[in-house]
């Protein structure tokens, strides 16, 4: 079972935002004395105050209650920095993150949807010019972009040389 670290986390987030206990109390509509008691663990905030802190600190309830997990320091850095931004700038961060997620999902789908590689010709039988042309026509660059005519000619030449060398004709 996780150890409740709420008092220390309240103090941690307060300090991260460079707020005095009085300033933090003003943001929550609480006295400096109430904030001090929360941080000392003498009293606990009410649920409404806890929810306000989650929003104010731009964190999640688990992190506020139990402390940051060691899963991602990057995420905690993003939260720490973005929580200091004004709303319009937070929207830019959110839009950027959404865009990055969309690109990541597209990339995953592209990798999954690539067909299995099947040989276009029998490596042990004589290589015909038609087979060689077909192999080069089907080829794409590593990033999936079609090859230029110049690249196709270069690859055709290299394939022909390699095949002939492997089969004693070179």
PyMOL CGO cylinders between C-alpha atoms (Angstrom):
from pymol import cmd
from pymol.cgo import CYLINDER

trace = [
    CYLINDER, 0.00, 0.00, 0.00, 1.28, 3.44, -0.91, 0.3, 1, 1, 1, 1, 1, 1,
    CYLINDER, 1.28, 3.44, -0.91, 2.25, 5.81, 1.86, 0.3, 1, 1, 1, 1, 1, 1,
    CYLINDER, 2.25, 5.81, 1.86, 0.26, 9.03, 1.92, 0.3, 1, 1, 1, 1, 1, 1,
    CYLINDER, 0.26, 9.03, 1.92, 2.63, 11.95, 1.37, 0.3, 1, 1, 1, 1, 1, 1,
    CYLINDER, 2.63, 11.95, 1.37, 0.06, 14.73, 1.01, 0.3, 1, 1, 1, 1, 1, 1,
    CYLINDER, 0.06, 14.73, 1.01, 1.62, 17.21, 3.49, 0.3, 1, 1, 1, 1, 1, 1,
    CYLINDER, 1.62, 17.21, 3.49, 5.05, 16.97, 1.89, 0.3, 1, 1, 1, 1, 1, 1,
    CYLINDER, 5.05, 16.97, 1.89, 3.60, 17.12, -1.64, 0.3, 1, 1, 1, 1, 1, 1,
    CYLINDER, 3.60, 17.12, -1.64, 1.56, 20.24, -0.86, 0.3, 1, 1, 1, 1, 1, 1,
    CYLINDER, 1.56, 20.24, -0.86, 4.75, 21.89, 0.39, 0.3, 1, 1, 1, 1, 1, 1,
    CYLINDER, 4.75, 21.89, 0.39, 6.73, 20.61, -2.60, 0.3, 1, 1, 1, 1, 1, 1,
    CYLINDER, 6.73, 20.61, -2.60, 4.27, 22.04, -5.15, 0.3, 1, 1, 1, 1, 1, 1,
    CYLINDER, 4.27, 22.04, -5.15, 3.93, 25.29, -3.18, 0.3, 1, 1, 1, 1, 1, 1,
    CYLINDER, 3.93, 25.29, -3.18, 7.70, 25.76, -3.29, 0.3, 1, 1, 1, 1, 1, 1,
    CYLINDER, 7.70, 25.76, -3.29, 7.91, 24.73, -6.97, 0.3, 1, 1, 1, 1, 1, 1,
    CYLINDER, 7.91, 24.73, -6.97, 5.58, 27.63, -7.72, 0.3, 1, 1, 1, 1, 1, 1,
    CYLINDER, 5.58, 27.63, -7.72, 7.58, 29.97, -5.47, 0.3, 1, 1, 1, 1, 1, 1,
    CYLINDER, 7.58, 29.97, -5.47, 4.56, 30.78, -3.32, 0.3, 1, 1, 1, 1, 1, 1,
    CYLINDER, 4.56, 30.78, -3.32, 4.72, 31.72, 0.33, 0.3, 1, 1, 1, 1, 1, 1,
    CYLINDER, 4.72, 31.72, 0.33, 2.20, 29.95, 2.56, 0.3, 1, 1, 1, 1, 1, 1,
    CYLINDER, 2.20, 29.95, 2.56, 0.24, 33.20, 2.64, 0.3, 1, 1, 1, 1, 1, 1,
    CYLINDER, 0.24, 33.20, 2.64, 0.21, 33.52, -1.18, 0.3, 1, 1, 1, 1, 1, 1,
    CYLINDER, 0.21, 33.52, -1.18, -0.78, 29.88, -1.57, 0.3, 1, 1, 1, 1, 1, 1,
    CYLINDER, -0.78, 29.88, -1.57, -3.54, 30.31, 1.03, 0.3, 1, 1, 1, 1, 1, 1,
    CYLINDER, -3.54, 30.31, 1.03, -4.89, 33.33, -0.83, 0.3, 1, 1, 1, 1, 1, 1,
    CYLINDER, -4.89, 33.33, -0.83, -5.13, 31.30, -4.03, 0.3, 1, 1, 1, 1, 1, 1,
    CYLINDER, -5.13, 31.30, -4.03, -7.23, 28.70, -2.21, 0.3, 1, 1, 1, 1, 1, 1,
    CYLINDER, -7.23, 28.70, -2.21, -9.15, 31.14, -0.03, 0.3, 1, 1, 1, 1, 1, 1,
    CYLINDER, -9.15, 31.14, -0.03, -7.52, 29.68, 3.10, 0.3, 1, 1, 1, 1, 1, 1,
    CYLINDER, -7.52, 29.68, 3.10, -5.52, 31.21, 5.92, 0.3, 1, 1, 1, 1, 1, 1,
    CYLINDER, -5.52, 31.21, 5.92, -1.77, 30.90, 6.21, 0.3, 1, 1, 1, 1, 1, 1,
    CYLINDER, -1.77, 30.90, 6.21, -2.41, 28.99, 9.44, 0.3, 1, 1, 1, 1, 1, 1,
    CYLINDER, -2.41, 28.99, 9.44, -4.57, 26.39, 7.62, 0.3, 1, 1, 1, 1, 1, 1,
    CYLINDER, -4.57, 26.39, 7.62, -1.86, 25.88, 4.98, 0.3, 1, 1, 1, 1, 1, 1,
    CYLINDER, -1.86, 25.88, 4.98, 0.76, 25.49, 7.72, 0.3, 1, 1, 1, 1, 1, 1,
    CYLINDER, 0.76, 25.49, 7.72, -1.35, 22.82, 9.45, 0.3, 1, 1, 1, 1, 1, 1,
    CYLINDER, -1.35, 22.82, 9.45, -1.75, 20.89, 6.17, 0.3, 1, 1, 1, 1, 1, 1,
    CYLINDER, -1.75, 20.89, 6.17, 2.00, 20.97, 5.55, 0.3, 1, 1, 1, 1, 1, 1,
    CYLINDER, 2.00, 20.97, 5.55, 2.75, 19.85, 9.13, 0.3, 1, 1, 1, 1, 1, 1,
    CYLINDER, 2.75, 19.85, 9.13, 0.20, 17.05, 8.79, 0.3, 1, 1, 1, 1, 1, 1,
    CYLINDER, 0.20, 17.05, 8.79, -1.83, 18.34, 11.75, 0.3, 1, 1, 1, 1, 1, 1,
    CYLINDER, -1.83, 18.34, 11.75, -4.93, 18.79, 9.60, 0.3, 1, 1, 1, 1, 1, 1,
    CYLINDER, -4.93, 18.79, 9.60, -6.00, 17.59, 6.18, 0.3, 1, 1, 1, 1, 1, 1,
    CYLINDER, -6.00, 17.59, 6.18, -7.59, 19.66, 3.45, 0.3, 1, 1, 1, 1, 1, 1,
    CYLINDER, -7.59, 19.66, 3.45, -11.24, 19.16, 2.62, 0.3, 1, 1, 1, 1, 1, 1,
    CYLINDER, -11.24, 19.16, 2.62, -12.06, 17.37, -0.66, 0.3, 1, 1, 1, 1, 1, 1,
    CYLINDER, -12.06, 17.37, -0.66, -12.91, 20.67, -2.39, 0.3, 1, 1, 1, 1, 1, 1,
    CYLINDER, -12.91, 20.67, -2.39, -9.54, 22.12, -1.36, 0.3, 1, 1, 1, 1, 1, 1,
    CYLINDER, -9.54, 22.12, -1.36, -7.77, 18.97, -2.53, 0.3, 1, 1, 1, 1, 1, 1,
    CYLINDER, -7.77, 18.97, -2.53, -9.48, 19.27, -5.95, 0.3, 1, 1, 1, 1, 1, 1,
    CYLINDER, -9.48, 19.27, -5.95, -8.53, 22.95, -6.17, 0.3, 1, 1, 1, 1, 1, 1,
    CYLINDER, -8.53, 22.95, -6.17, -4.90, 22.04, -5.45, 0.3, 1, 1, 1, 1, 1, 1,
    CYLINDER, -4.90, 22.04, -5.45, -4.87, 19.34, -8.14, 0.3, 1, 1, 1, 1, 1, 1,
    CYLINDER, -4.87, 19.34, -8.14, -5.97, 21.99, -10.66, 0.3, 1, 1, 1, 1, 1, 1,
    CYLINDER, -5.97, 21.99, -10.66, -3.77, 24.75, -9.27, 0.3, 1, 1, 1, 1, 1, 1,
    CYLINDER, -3.77, 24.75, -9.27, -0.67, 22.53, -9.33, 0.3, 1, 1, 1, 1, 1, 1,
    CYLINDER, -0.67, 22.53, -9.33, -1.67, 21.04, -12.71, 0.3, 1, 1, 1, 1, 1, 1,
    CYLINDER, -1.67, 21.04, -12.71, -1.11, 17.54, -11.40, 0.3, 1, 1, 1, 1, 1, 1,
    CYLINDER, -1.11, 17.54, -11.40, -3.19, 14.45, -10.78, 0.3, 1, 1, 1, 1, 1, 1,
    CYLINDER, -3.19, 14.45, -10.78, -4.76, 13.31, -7.49, 0.3, 1, 1, 1, 1, 1, 1,
    CYLINDER, -4.76, 13.31, -7.49, -2.39, 10.33, -7.10, 0.3, 1, 1, 1, 1, 1, 1,
    CYLINDER, -2.39, 10.33, -7.10, 0.71, 12.49, -7.45, 0.3, 1, 1, 1, 1, 1, 1,
    CYLINDER, 0.71, 12.49, -7.45, -0.60, 15.04, -4.96, 0.3, 1, 1, 1, 1, 1, 1,
    CYLINDER, -0.60, 15.04, -4.96, -1.58, 12.32, -2.48, 0.3, 1, 1, 1, 1, 1, 1,
    CYLINDER, -1.58, 12.32, -2.48, 1.36, 9.91, -2.83, 0.3, 1, 1, 1, 1, 1, 1,
    CYLINDER, 1.36, 9.91, -2.83, 4.12, 11.76, -4.67, 0.3, 1, 1, 1, 1, 1, 1,
    CYLINDER, 4.12, 11.76, -4.67, 5.44, 11.48, -8.19, 0.3, 1, 1, 1, 1, 1, 1,
    CYLINDER, 5.44, 11.48, -8.19, 6.00, 8.04, -9.58, 0.3, 1, 1, 1, 1, 1, 1,
    CYLINDER, 6.00, 8.04, -9.58, 9.39, 7.37, -11.04, 0.3, 1, 1, 1, 1, 1, 1,
    CYLINDER, 9.39, 7.37, -11.04, 7.78, 6.38, -14.33, 0.3, 1, 1, 1, 1, 1, 1,
    CYLINDER, 7.78, 6.38, -14.33, 8.47, 9.60, -16.17, 0.3, 1, 1, 1, 1, 1, 1,
    CYLINDER, 8.47, 9.60, -16.17, 10.55, 12.55, -15.15, 0.3, 1, 1, 1, 1, 1, 1,
    CYLINDER, 10.55, 12.55, -15.15, 9.79, 14.02, -18.58, 0.3, 1, 1, 1, 1, 1, 1,
    CYLINDER, 9.79, 14.02, -18.58, 6.08, 14.11, -17.79, 0.3, 1, 1, 1, 1, 1, 1,
    CYLINDER, 6.08, 14.11, -17.79, 6.65, 15.75, -14.44, 0.3, 1, 1, 1, 1, 1, 1,
    CYLINDER, 6.65, 15.75, -14.44, 8.88, 18.36, -16.10, 0.3, 1, 1, 1, 1, 1, 1,
    CYLINDER, 8.88, 18.36, -16.10, 6.15, 19.03, -18.69, 0.3, 1, 1, 1, 1, 1, 1,
    CYLINDER, 6.15, 19.03, -18.69, 3.59, 19.41, -15.88, 0.3, 1, 1, 1, 1, 1, 1,
    CYLINDER, 3.59, 19.41, -15.88, 5.89, 21.63, -13.85, 0.3, 1, 1, 1, 1, 1, 1,
    CYLINDER, 5.89, 21.63, -13.85, 6.61, 23.96, -16.74, 0.3, 1, 1, 1, 1, 1, 1,
    CYLINDER, 6.61, 23.96, -16.74, 3.17, 24.00, -18.34, 0.3, 1, 1, 1, 1, 1, 1,
    CYLINDER, 3.17, 24.00, -18.34, 1.48, 24.70, -14.99, 0.3, 1, 1, 1, 1, 1, 1,
    CYLINDER, 1.48, 24.70, -14.99, 3.36, 28.00, -14.92, 0.3, 1, 1, 1, 1, 1, 1,
    CYLINDER, 3.36, 28.00, -14.92, 2.03, 29.02, -18.33, 0.3, 1, 1, 1, 1, 1, 1,
    CYLINDER, 2.03, 29.02, -18.33, -1.05, 31.14, -18.85, 0.3, 1, 1, 1, 1, 1, 1,
    CYLINDER, -1.05, 31.14, -18.85, -4.11, 29.44, -20.35, 0.3, 1, 1, 1, 1, 1, 1,
    CYLINDER, -4.11, 29.44, -20.35, -3.50, 30.38, -24.02, 0.3, 1, 1, 1, 1, 1, 1,
    CYLINDER, -3.50, 30.38, -24.02, 0.04, 29.03, -23.83, 0.3, 1, 1, 1, 1, 1, 1,
    CYLINDER, 0.04, 29.03, -23.83, -1.14, 25.86, -22.07, 0.3, 1, 1, 1, 1, 1, 1,
    CYLINDER, -1.14, 25.86, -22.07, -3.47, 25.35, -25.04, 0.3, 1, 1, 1, 1, 1, 1,
    CYLINDER, -3.47, 25.35, -25.04, -0.46, 25.50, -27.39, 0.3, 1, 1, 1, 1, 1, 1,
    CYLINDER, -0.46, 25.50, -27.39, 1.28, 22.80, -25.30, 0.3, 1, 1, 1, 1, 1, 1,
    CYLINDER, 1.28, 22.80, -25.30, -1.87, 20.67, -25.40, 0.3, 1, 1, 1, 1, 1, 1,
    CYLINDER, -1.87, 20.67, -25.40, -2.25, 21.14, -29.17, 0.3, 1, 1, 1, 1, 1, 1,
    CYLINDER, -2.25, 21.14, -29.17, 1.40, 20.23, -29.70, 0.3, 1, 1, 1, 1, 1, 1,
    CYLINDER, 1.40, 20.23, -29.70, 1.08, 17.11, -27.55, 0.3, 1, 1, 1, 1, 1, 1,
    CYLINDER, 1.08, 17.11, -27.55, -2.09, 16.09, -29.42, 0.3, 1, 1, 1, 1, 1, 1,
    CYLINDER, -2.09, 16.09, -29.42, -0.36, 16.59, -32.76, 0.3, 1, 1, 1, 1, 1, 1,
    CYLINDER, -0.36, 16.59, -32.76, 2.64, 14.53, -31.63, 0.3, 1, 1, 1, 1, 1, 1,
    CYLINDER, 2.64, 14.53, -31.63, 0.35, 11.73, -30.45, 0.3, 1, 1, 1, 1, 1, 1,
    CYLINDER, 0.35, 11.73, -30.45, -1.45, 11.73, -33.80, 0.3, 1, 1, 1, 1, 1, 1,
    CYLINDER, -1.45, 11.73, -33.80, 1.87, 11.51, -35.68, 0.3, 1, 1, 1, 1, 1, 1,
    CYLINDER, 1.87, 11.51, -35.68, 3.01, 8.68, -33.40, 0.3, 1, 1, 1, 1, 1, 1,
    CYLINDER, 3.01, 8.68, -33.40, -0.20, 6.72, -34.01, 0.3, 1, 1, 1, 1, 1, 1,
    CYLINDER, -0.20, 6.72, -34.01, 0.13, 7.19, -37.78, 0.3, 1, 1, 1, 1, 1, 1,
    CYLINDER, 0.13, 7.19, -37.78, 3.73, 5.98, -37.65, 0.3, 1, 1, 1, 1, 1, 1,
    CYLINDER, 3.73, 5.98, -37.65, 2.70, 2.88, -35.67, 0.3, 1, 1, 1, 1, 1, 1,
    CYLINDER, 2.70, 2.88, -35.67, -0.05, 2.10, -38.17, 0.3, 1, 1, 1, 1, 1, 1,
    CYLINDER, -0.05, 2.10, -38.17, 2.36, 2.56, -41.08, 0.3, 1, 1, 1, 1, 1, 1,
    CYLINDER, 2.36, 2.56, -41.08, 4.79, 0.08, -39.55, 0.3, 1, 1, 1, 1, 1, 1,
    CYLINDER, 4.79, 0.08, -39.55, 2.04, -2.46, -38.86, 0.3, 1, 1, 1, 1, 1, 1,
    CYLINDER, 2.04, -2.46, -38.86, 0.55, -2.15, -42.34, 0.3, 1, 1, 1, 1, 1, 1,
    CYLINDER, 0.55, -2.15, -42.34, 3.79, -2.73, -44.27, 0.3, 1, 1, 1, 1, 1, 1,
    CYLINDER, 3.79, -2.73, -44.27, 3.53, -5.95, -46.27, 0.3, 1, 1, 1, 1, 1, 1,
    CYLINDER, 3.53, -5.95, -46.27, 5.92, -8.80, -45.65, 0.3, 1, 1, 1, 1, 1, 1,
    CYLINDER, 5.92, -8.80, -45.65, 8.87, -8.82, -47.99, 0.3, 1, 1, 1, 1, 1, 1,
    CYLINDER, 8.87, -8.82, -47.99, 8.70, -11.52, -50.63, 0.3, 1, 1, 1, 1, 1, 1,
    CYLINDER, 8.70, -11.52, -50.63, 11.44, -12.16, -53.15, 0.3, 1, 1, 1, 1, 1, 1,
    CYLINDER, 11.44, -12.16, -53.15, 10.71, -10.94, -56.66, 0.3, 1, 1, 1, 1, 1, 1,
    CYLINDER, 10.71, -10.94, -56.66, 12.96, -13.51, -58.27, 0.3, 1, 1, 1, 1, 1, 1,
    CYLINDER, 12.96, -13.51, -58.27, 14.62, -16.83, -57.48, 0.3, 1, 1, 1, 1, 1, 1,
    CYLINDER, 14.62, -16.83, -57.48, 18.13, -16.05, -56.31, 0.3, 1, 1, 1, 1, 1, 1,
    CYLINDER, 18.13, -16.05, -56.31, 19.43, -19.37, -57.68, 0.3, 1, 1, 1, 1, 1, 1,
    CYLINDER, 19.43, -19.37, -57.68, 18.08, -19.14, -61.23, 0.3, 1, 1, 1, 1, 1, 1,
    CYLINDER, 18.08, -19.14, -61.23, 19.44, -16.84, -63.94, 0.3, 1, 1, 1, 1, 1, 1,
    CYLINDER, 19.44, -16.84, -63.94, 18.43, -13.22, -63.35, 0.3, 1, 1, 1, 1, 1, 1,
    CYLINDER, 18.43, -13.22, -63.35, 16.52, -11.83, -66.33, 0.3, 1, 1, 1, 1, 1, 1,
    CYLINDER, 16.52, -11.83, -66.33, 16.45, -8.15, -67.21, 0.3, 1, 1, 1, 1, 1, 1,
    CYLINDER, 16.45, -8.15, -67.21, 12.66, -8.17, -66.68, 0.3, 1, 1, 1, 1, 1, 1,
    CYLINDER, 12.66, -8.17, -66.68, 13.03, -9.58, -63.14, 0.3, 1, 1, 1, 1, 1, 1,
    CYLINDER, 13.03, -9.58, -63.14, 15.71, -7.05, -62.34, 0.3, 1, 1, 1, 1, 1, 1,
    CYLINDER, 15.71, -7.05, -62.34, 13.58, -4.17, -63.67, 0.3, 1, 1, 1, 1, 1, 1,
    CYLINDER, 13.58, -4.17, -63.67, 10.55, -5.41, -61.71, 0.3, 1, 1, 1, 1, 1, 1,
    CYLINDER, 10.55, -5.41, -61.71, 12.61, -5.64, -58.50, 0.3, 1, 1, 1, 1, 1, 1,
    CYLINDER, 12.61, -5.64, -58.50, 13.87, -2.09, -58.91, 0.3, 1, 1, 1, 1, 1, 1,
    CYLINDER, 13.87, -2.09, -58.91, 10.43, -0.75, -59.88, 0.3, 1, 1, 1, 1, 1, 1,
    CYLINDER, 10.43, -0.75, -59.88, 8.96, -2.22, -56.67, 0.3, 1, 1, 1, 1, 1, 1,
    CYLINDER, 8.96, -2.22, -56.67, 11.74, -0.85, -54.46, 0.3, 1, 1, 1, 1, 1, 1,
    CYLINDER, 11.74, -0.85, -54.46, 11.24, 2.14, -52.22, 0.3, 1, 1, 1, 1, 1, 1,
    CYLINDER, 11.24, 2.14, -52.22, 13.63, 4.08, -50.01, 0.3, 1, 1, 1, 1, 1, 1,
    CYLINDER, 13.63, 4.08, -50.01, 13.84, 3.29, -46.29, 0.3, 1, 1, 1, 1, 1, 1,
    CYLINDER, 13.84, 3.29, -46.29, 11.27, 6.00, -45.49, 0.3, 1, 1, 1, 1, 1, 1,
    CYLINDER, 11.27, 6.00, -45.49, 8.79, 4.58, -48.04, 0.3, 1, 1, 1, 1, 1, 1,
    CYLINDER, 8.79, 4.58, -48.04, 9.43, 7.25, -50.68, 0.3, 1, 1, 1, 1, 1, 1,
    CYLINDER, 9.43, 7.25, -50.68, 9.62, 5.93, -54.27, 0.3, 1, 1, 1, 1, 1, 1,
    CYLINDER, 9.62, 5.93, -54.27, 13.09, 5.84, -55.81, 0.3, 1, 1, 1, 1, 1, 1,
    CYLINDER, 13.09, 5.84, -55.81, 14.09, 8.33, -58.49, 0.3, 1, 1, 1, 1, 1, 1,
    CYLINDER, 14.09, 8.33, -58.49, 14.98, 7.03, -61.96, 0.3, 1, 1, 1, 1, 1, 1,
    CYLINDER, 14.98, 7.03, -61.96, 18.66, 7.67, -61.24, 0.3, 1, 1, 1, 1, 1, 1,
    CYLINDER, 18.66, 7.67, -61.24, 18.46, 5.65, -57.99, 0.3, 1, 1, 1, 1, 1, 1,
    CYLINDER, 18.46, 5.65, -57.99, 16.69, 2.83, -59.82, 0.3, 1, 1, 1, 1, 1, 1,
    CYLINDER, 16.69, 2.83, -59.82, 19.44, 2.65, -62.43, 0.3, 1, 1, 1, 1, 1, 1,
    CYLINDER, 19.44, 2.65, -62.43, 22.11, 2.65, -59.73, 0.3, 1, 1, 1, 1, 1, 1,
    CYLINDER, 22.11, 2.65, -59.73, 20.39, -0.14, -57.76, 0.3, 1, 1, 1, 1, 1, 1,
    CYLINDER, 20.39, -0.14, -57.76, 19.80, -2.16, -60.92, 0.3, 1, 1, 1, 1, 1, 1,
    CYLINDER, 19.80, -2.16, -60.92, 23.50, -1.95, -61.71, 0.3, 1, 1, 1, 1, 1, 1,
    CYLINDER, 23.50, -1.95, -61.71, 24.48, -2.91, -58.15, 0.3, 1, 1, 1, 1, 1, 1,
    CYLINDER, 24.48, -2.91, -58.15, 22.03, -5.82, -58.03, 0.3, 1, 1, 1, 1, 1, 1,
    CYLINDER, 22.03, -5.82, -58.03, 23.26, -7.15, -61.39, 0.3, 1, 1, 1, 1, 1, 1,
    CYLINDER, 23.26, -7.15, -61.39, 26.90, -6.92, -60.23, 0.3, 1, 1, 1, 1, 1, 1,
    CYLINDER, 26.90, -6.92, -60.23, 26.19, -8.59, -56.89, 0.3, 1, 1, 1, 1, 1, 1,
    CYLINDER, 26.19, -8.59, -56.89, 24.17, -11.40, -58.50, 0.3, 1, 1, 1, 1, 1, 1,
    CYLINDER, 24.17, -11.40, -58.50, 26.83, -12.07, -61.11, 0.3, 1, 1, 1, 1, 1, 1,
    CYLINDER, 26.83, -12.07, -61.11, 29.56, -12.04, -58.49, 0.3, 1, 1, 1, 1, 1, 1,
    CYLINDER, 29.56, -12.04, -58.49, 27.63, -14.50, -56.29, 0.3, 1, 1, 1, 1, 1, 1,
    CYLINDER, 27.63, -14.50, -56.29, 26.96, -16.80, -59.26, 0.3, 1, 1, 1, 1, 1, 1,
    CYLINDER, 26.96, -16.80, -59.26, 30.44, -16.80, -60.79, 0.3, 1, 1, 1, 1, 1, 1,
    CYLINDER, 30.44, -16.80, -60.79, 29.69, -14.58, -63.77, 0.3, 1, 1, 1, 1, 1, 1,
    CYLINDER, 29.69, -14.58, -63.77, 31.56, -11.53, -62.62, 0.3, 1, 1, 1, 1, 1, 1,
]
cmd.load_cgo(trace, "trace")
